[in-house]
Amino acid sequence: MKRAVGTRAAGAALLAATTVTGLVAGTGTAVAAPARAAATYGKECGTGYAKVNEIPIPGRGTVFLAYNAATGKNCVVTKRNSSAGAPLWVGSWLQRNKELKSKQEQYGFFTSYAGPVHLDAKGKCVDWGGEIDGYVVARYKTNCGALARTGAQAG
């Protein structure tokens, strides 16, 4: 059986989906494998946390920021698109904006996700991010406490 692998970018979204097409010998029938599903937040931060932001890591996974309004704590978890295969280097980190001493992080070889890492940041902006297999993403000064009072993003 012959196999060809191709990658197609979805517009300006920077998300790549891999499609594998196999040609069944002697029949001329093409068989397409489904595209890999993006990671979804599954309450890894615990009870009371709601997802408030995310950063995709194209073709690999997503970093999720969650907030618990009852406790004023933020949480970050970095999830791979698939838990199949060998463990990869995955990391999650979170800190109050420009407060390096507040940084909470977890890095290691994981098959599904790194984290959760929690931080009390009620009324503060947070810096947060993660990585999967050397691909690093981050956001700075987001989900500030002022937004929580208006009913928009909490943090």
C-alpha positions as YAML, in Angstrom:
chain: A
units: angstrom
residues:
- id: 1
  name: MET
  ca: [0.00, 0.00, 0.00]
- id: 2
  name: LYS
  ca: [1.38, 3.43, -0.92]
- id: 3
  name: ARG
  ca: [0.86, 6.39, 1.40]
- id: 4
  name: ALA
  ca: [1.28, 10.10, 0.83]
- id: 5
  name: VAL
  ca: [1.30, 12.70, 3.57]
- id: 6
  name: GLY
  ca: [0.39, 16.34, 2.94]
- id: 7
  name: THR
  ca: [-0.20, 19.37, 5.11]
- id: 8
  name: ARG
  ca: [-2.71, 22.12, 4.40]
- id: 9
  name: ALA
  ca: [-2.88, 25.42, 6.33]
- id: 10
  name: ALA
  ca: [-6.37, 26.65, 7.16]
- id: 11
  name: GLY
  ca: [-6.25, 30.24, 5.91]
- id: 12
  name: ALA
  ca: [-4.70, 32.75, 8.26]
- id: 13
  name: ALA
  ca: [-5.54, 30.61, 11.28]
- id: 14
  name: LEU
  ca: [-2.07, 29.02, 11.43]
- id: 15
  name: LEU
  ca: [-3.67, 25.75, 12.44]
- id: 16
  name: ALA
  ca: [-2.39, 22.83, 10.42]
- id: 17
  name: ALA
  ca: [-4.33, 19.65, 9.80]
- id: 18
  name: THR
  ca: [-2.59, 16.58, 8.52]
- id: 19
  name: THR
  ca: [-4.41, 14.42, 6.00]
- id: 20
  name: VAL
  ca: [-3.17, 10.99, 5.12]
- id: 21
  name: THR
  ca: [-4.44, 9.46, 1.90]
- id: 22
  name: GLY
  ca: [-3.89, 5.83, 1.16]
- id: 23
  name: LEU
  ca: [-4.41, 4.11, -2.15]
- id: 24
  name: VAL
  ca: [-5.80, 0.61, -1.72]
- id: 25
  name: ALA
  ca: [-3.82, -1.73, -3.98]
- id: 26
  name: GLY
  ca: [-5.69, -2.98, -7.06]
- id: 27
  name: THR
  ca: [-8.94, -1.10, -6.40]
- id: 28
  name: GLY
  ca: [-8.05, 2.53, -7.06]
- id: 29
  name: THR
  ca: [-10.03, 3.51, -3.93]
- id: 30
  name: ALA
  ca: [-8.75, 6.51, -1.94]
- id: 31
  name: VAL
  ca: [-9.07, 6.39, 1.84]
- id: 32
  name: ALA
  ca: [-8.66, 9.60, 3.89]
- id: 33
  name: ALA
  ca: [-7.76, 9.57, 7.58]
- id: 34
  name: PRO
  ca: [-9.59, 12.11, 9.78]
- id: 35
  name: ALA
  ca: [-7.74, 15.32, 10.69]
- id: 36
  name: ARG
  ca: [-6.33, 15.42, 14.22]
- id: 37
  name: ALA
  ca: [-8.77, 17.11, 16.61]
- id: 38
  name: ALA
  ca: [-7.64, 20.17, 18.55]
- id: 39
  name: ALA
  ca: [-7.21, 19.89, 22.30]
- id: 40
  name: THR
  ca: [-10.20, 20.94, 24.40]
- id: 41
  name: TYR
  ca: [-10.34, 22.12, 28.02]
- id: 42
  name: GLY
  ca: [-11.70, 19.32, 30.20]
- id: 43
  name: LYS
  ca: [-11.76, 20.90, 33.69]
- id: 44
  name: GLU
  ca: [-8.17, 19.81, 34.40]
- id: 45
  name: CYS
  ca: [-7.83, 22.82, 36.76]
- id: 46
  name: GLY
  ca: [-10.51, 21.44, 39.08]
- id: 47
  name: THR
  ca: [-13.96, 22.30, 40.35]
- id: 48
  name: GLY
  ca: [-15.06, 25.90, 39.94]
- id: 49
  name: TYR
  ca: [-12.61, 26.83, 37.17]
- id: 50
  name: ALA
  ca: [-13.92, 28.10, 33.85]
- id: 51
  name: LYS
  ca: [-11.83, 28.54, 30.71]
- id: 52
  name: VAL
  ca: [-11.28, 32.25, 30.02]
- id: 53
  name: ASN
  ca: [-8.53, 32.25, 27.39]
- id: 54
  name: GLU
  ca: [-6.43, 29.95, 25.21]
- id: 55
  name: ILE
  ca: [-3.40, 29.96, 22.92]
- id: 56
  name: PRO
  ca: [-3.15, 27.34, 20.16]
- id: 57
  name: ILE
  ca: [0.16, 25.62, 19.48]
- id: 58
  name: PRO
  ca: [-0.34, 24.85, 15.78]
- id: 59
  name: GLY
  ca: [-0.43, 21.14, 15.02]
- id: 60
  name: ARG
  ca: [0.46, 20.20, 18.60]
- id: 61
  name: GLY
  ca: [-2.08, 21.36, 21.19]
- id: 62
  name: THR
  ca: [-3.40, 24.32, 23.20]
- id: 63
  name: VAL
  ca: [-2.53, 26.25, 26.36]
- id: 64
  name: PHE
  ca: [-5.64, 27.02, 28.43]
- id: 65
  name: LEU
  ca: [-6.11, 29.73, 31.08]
- id: 66
  name: ALA
  ca: [-8.93, 29.15, 33.55]
- id: 67
  name: TYR
  ca: [-10.27, 31.25, 36.43]
- id: 68
  name: ASN
  ca: [-12.13, 30.44, 39.64]
- id: 69
  name: ALA
  ca: [-14.25, 33.46, 40.62]
- id: 70
  name: ALA
  ca: [-14.92, 32.06, 44.12]
- id: 71
  name: THR
  ca: [-11.22, 31.80, 45.02]
- id: 72
  name: GLY
  ca: [-9.69, 34.47, 42.73]
- id: 73
  name: LYS
  ca: [-7.20, 31.93, 41.42]
- id: 74
  name: ASN
  ca: [-6.03, 31.45, 37.84]
- id: 75
  name: CYS
  ca: [-4.86, 28.16, 36.41]
- id: 76
  name: VAL
  ca: [-2.91, 27.12, 33.30]
- id: 77
  name: VAL
  ca: [-2.81, 23.72, 31.62]
- id: 78
  name: THR
  ca: [-1.09, 22.83, 28.33]
- id: 79
  name: LYS
  ca: [-2.78, 19.95, 26.49]
- id: 80
  name: ARG
  ca: [-1.56, 17.93, 23.53]
- id: 81
  name: ASN
  ca: [-3.97, 17.31, 20.64]
- id: 82
  name: SER
  ca: [-3.55, 13.58, 21.17]
- id: 83
  name: SER
  ca: [-2.32, 11.46, 24.06]
- id: 84
  name: ALA
  ca: [-1.29, 8.71, 21.63]
- id: 85
  name: GLY
  ca: [2.40, 8.09, 21.11]
- id: 86
  name: ALA
  ca: [5.51, 8.70, 23.14]
- id: 87
  name: PRO
  ca: [5.72, 11.31, 25.90]
- id: 88
  name: LEU
  ca: [6.81, 14.77, 24.70]
- id: 89
  name: TRP
  ca: [8.31, 17.73, 26.58]
- id: 90
  name: VAL
  ca: [5.27, 19.76, 27.71]
- id: 91
  name: GLY
  ca: [5.16, 22.76, 30.02]
- id: 92
  name: SER
  ca: [2.80, 25.28, 31.62]
- id: 93
  name: TRP
  ca: [3.60, 28.51, 33.47]
- id: 94
  name: LEU
  ca: [1.70, 31.38, 35.08]
- id: 95
  name: GLN
  ca: [2.67, 34.56, 36.95]
- id: 96
  name: ARG
  ca: [1.23, 37.91, 37.98]
- id: 97
  name: ASN
  ca: [2.18, 40.48, 35.31]
- id: 98
  name: LYS
  ca: [5.90, 41.30, 35.60]
- id: 99
  name: GLU
  ca: [6.15, 39.55, 39.01]
- id: 100
  name: LEU
  ca: [8.73, 36.87, 38.27]
- id: 101
  name: LYS
  ca: [8.79, 35.79, 41.93]
- id: 102
  name: SER
  ca: [5.12, 34.75, 41.64]
- id: 103
  name: LYS
  ca: [5.83, 32.32, 38.77]
- id: 104
  name: GLN
  ca: [4.31, 28.85, 39.01]
- id: 105
  name: GLU
  ca: [5.34, 26.24, 36.45]
- id: 106
  name: GLN
  ca: [5.42, 22.58, 35.56]
- id: 107
  name: TYR
  ca: [7.54, 21.00, 32.82]
- id: 108
  name: GLY
  ca: [8.24, 17.39, 31.97]
- id: 109
  name: PHE
  ca: [7.65, 14.54, 29.55]
- id: 110
  name: PHE
  ca: [3.89, 13.92, 29.35]
- id: 111
  name: THR
  ca: [1.55, 12.04, 27.01]
- id: 112
  name: SER
  ca: [-1.47, 14.30, 27.53]
- id: 113
  name: TYR
  ca: [-0.93, 17.56, 29.46]
- id: 114
  name: ALA
  ca: [1.28, 19.63, 31.80]
- id: 115
  name: GLY
  ca: [-0.23, 21.37, 34.80]
- id: 116
  name: PRO
  ca: [-2.42, 22.41, 36.27]
- id: 117
  name: VAL
  ca: [-0.48, 25.31, 37.78]
- id: 118
  name: HIS
  ca: [-2.48, 27.62, 40.05]
- id: 119
  name: LEU
  ca: [-1.88, 31.20, 41.17]
- id: 120
  name: ASP
  ca: [-3.80, 33.72, 43.27]
- id: 121
  name: ALA
  ca: [-4.10, 36.77, 41.00]
- id: 122
  name: LYS
  ca: [-7.45, 38.31, 41.86]
- id: 123
  name: GLY
  ca: [-7.59, 41.85, 40.50]
- id: 124
  name: LYS
  ca: [-4.25, 41.44, 38.68]
- id: 125
  name: CYS
  ca: [-3.15, 40.94, 35.09]
- id: 126
  name: VAL
  ca: [-1.39, 37.66, 34.38]
- id: 127
  name: ASP
  ca: [1.42, 36.47, 32.11]
- id: 128
  name: TRP
  ca: [1.04, 32.84, 31.04]
- id: 129
  name: GLY
  ca: [2.04, 30.30, 28.45]
- id: 130
  name: GLY
  ca: [3.29, 26.86, 27.66]
- id: 131
  name: GLU
  ca: [5.18, 24.68, 25.28]
- id: 132
  name: ILE
  ca: [4.94, 21.36, 23.50]
- id: 133
  name: ASP
  ca: [8.04, 19.68, 22.07]
- id: 134
  name: GLY
  ca: [10.00, 22.96, 21.80]
- id: 135
  name: TYR
  ca: [7.17, 25.10, 20.39]
- id: 136
  name: VAL
  ca: [6.64, 27.92, 22.90]
- id: 137
  name: VAL
  ca: [3.67, 30.32, 23.14]
- id: 138
  name: ALA
  ca: [2.86, 33.03, 25.71]
- id: 139
  name: ARG
  ca: [0.64, 36.00, 26.45]
- id: 140
  name: TYR
  ca: [1.46, 38.93, 28.70]
- id: 141
  name: LYS
  ca: [-0.70, 41.32, 30.75]
- id: 142
  name: THR
  ca: [-4.00, 39.58, 29.98]
- id: 143
  name: ASN
  ca: [-7.21, 38.78, 31.81]
- id: 144
  name: CYS
  ca: [-6.86, 41.74, 34.17]
- id: 145
  name: GLY
  ca: [-9.06, 42.08, 37.25]
- id: 146
  name: ALA
  ca: [-10.79, 45.20, 35.86]
- id: 147
  name: LEU
  ca: [-12.35, 43.04, 33.16]
- id: 148
  name: ALA
  ca: [-13.83, 40.71, 35.76]
- id: 149
  name: ARG
  ca: [-15.82, 43.58, 37.31]
- id: 150
  name: THR
  ca: [-17.44, 44.35, 33.94]
- id: 151
  name: GLY
  ca: [-18.49, 40.74, 33.38]
- id: 152
  name: ALA
  ca: [-15.96, 40.19, 30.58]
- id: 153
  name: GLN
  ca: [-12.91, 37.99, 30.95]
- id: 154
  name: ALA
  ca: [-12.01, 37.21, 34.53]
- id: 155
  name: GLY
  ca: [-8.56, 36.96, 35.91]
...
